[in-house]
Amino acid sequence: MFGFAQPELHTPEYEVQGDEVAVFDTSKGTIRVRLDGDGAPIHVGNFCELATMGFYDGLKFHRYVPGFVIQGGDPHTRDMTGEDVAAGKPGPDGMPGTGGPGWRIKAEFATNPRNSHVDGALAMARSQHPDSAGSQFYFCLGPQHHLDSGYTVFGTTIEGLDVIGRLRAGDEIRSITIVHEAA
């Protein structure tokens, strides 16, 4: 039988400490997100691993749906202009929204007791298969609780909700830094 082979399930090497805060430096300002290493350790480990590798540096947000989400984390946007991403043009590596790190991670939405898509929640995008998230993430633009039973939330915005509200497709993720702070 012919079909698309799913990339291998990835186990992050990053050791989650439980006090991680992701600092997003974007073209619209700074966002600080407390990561939920207890509720979504695989997602937090994966995200921290990618961020510390510089994977997200220079990527663009590629999907904006007013009142719903702003999405980024696709490596296909790295060598594209913000204008081309916003216009939905294909890039040299493929269409924005179709790229990833070359692996996938196990879903945690059913096991995370705090899996709540509140305003400013940080969650992982995925395809139809529950265990298909890789690098693409989104911020909720208002509560989106209909997503709670199908997508893993792994962080809550603690600063920069106004910045999230100003983000649009084509805006740049300059860098994501992981810092350690007590709650």
Salt bridges, closest charged atoms under 4 A:
ASP19 OD1 - HIS180 ND1 2.65
ASP25 OD1 - ARG174 NH1 3.76
ASP36 OD1 - ARG114 NH2 2.88
GLU49 OE2 - HIS10 NE2 2.68
ASP84 OD1 - LYS89 NZ 3.62
GLU108 OE1 - HIS43 ND1 2.59
ASP148 OD1 - HIS117 ND1 2.80
ASP148 OD2 - HIS145 ND1 3.07
GLU159 OE1 - ARG32 NE 3.59
ASP162 OD2 - ARG166 NH1 3.45
ASP171 OD2 - LYS28 NZ 2.98
GLU181 OE2 - ARG32 NH2 2.35
